[in-house]
């Protein structure tokens, strides 16, 4: 499971999420550099320069090495079908991109590109196992689906890629939009019920321990 | 998992299994309420 990089172990959940989502924000000169680069792009410049000492997103993960990550670009097409639109997020071992599936009526998918030195690919066997059980049990509807997987070769090694259904915002993001941060009781009940159904499927039918359930309110795949 | 969300058996380095997911689920349910972490230090 992706590990969120947070600064300060005692921050409240929401503020630590904001810190990791807007990594540059706490460091004012870095933030200004991002704003400047965005303004350059808005004025129609093809390339905008970013201050290289300004660490952005996966660069802030401990042990980051640029050669480990595949350099995905917007507009790039994978497997002759997944056309990259933009970046959704990142983890300690991957970057995640929003794509269109050109062979399936341009539906949106999320493409997760792992680093080329992943020690053990744990997610893929689990997803394959879940997919082999799909049709028999109801709870699988509440587990995000793996749609495809493949390997690509990058400049410094091979990268495993997973394709998931693209999802909307998570509950934490929704909470930030609600005044007072309180969910309606119905939403809470339904959400908890759906989570439990998915969890029941994992435990009873698939024999899988999730180990990262507390991350359910957190972002990114 | 961040320390504050870990099931006791994981934090205490004891054998763990399916029940840790129920602990995580309970932590998620508690987090719906916008206050401190349930087990904040």
Interface residues (C-beta under 8 A of the other chain):
Chain A: X4 X6 X9 X10 X12 X13 X14 X171 X175 X180 X181 X182 X183 X188 X192 X195 X196 X199 X202 X203 X209 X210 X211 X212 X213 X214 X215 X216 X217
Chain B: X1 X2 X3 X5 X17 X18 X20 X21 X22 X23 X24 X25 X27 X28 X29 X31 X32 X33 X34 X36 X37 X40 X41
